[in-house]
Amino acid sequence: MAKENYEFFVVSGKVSKGYDSNGLADPYVKMGYISKKTGKTEYFLKTKVIKSTLLPEFQHKQVQELDSDDIEKVVIEMYDHDLIGKNDFIGKVTLEGNSLTCLSTEGTLIRYHLFNENDSESVGKSTANVYLGMNKKA
């Protein structure tokens, strides 16, 4: 077991199109990992919903203890929150599990491009971006 503390900072994002009738979105970000043991996605981070925008400012900071030996892949997803019905999937990116072990003690903000392969208009195109920092805590 290689349990270590990691600090995650979801700064901001950009949604390429509106998902609501007002032409905007109510986006939020979820992060998790695909477990080597179970093959299932285990979510550990969820930002607050930022209402009526295509340029959300999340400013979400979280320290999380993770077992790096169990992380096969890291998953970053963005959704549009809906009051009625299911939340709309905006996009995701999947990173290799070792992306956490390659972190420096002082993280850098990285822009991750999210994709939605189920949206026929967006296949191969980025549907959103998220600016995210990750640090391994000493």
Secondary structure, DSSP 8 states (H G I E B T S, - for coil): --EEEEEEEEEEEEESS--STTS-B-EEEEEEEEETTT-SEEEEEE-----SBSS-EEEEEEEEEEEGGGEEEEEEEEEE--SSS--EEEEEEEEEGGGTTT--SS---EEEEEE-TT-TTTTTSEEEEEEEEEEE--
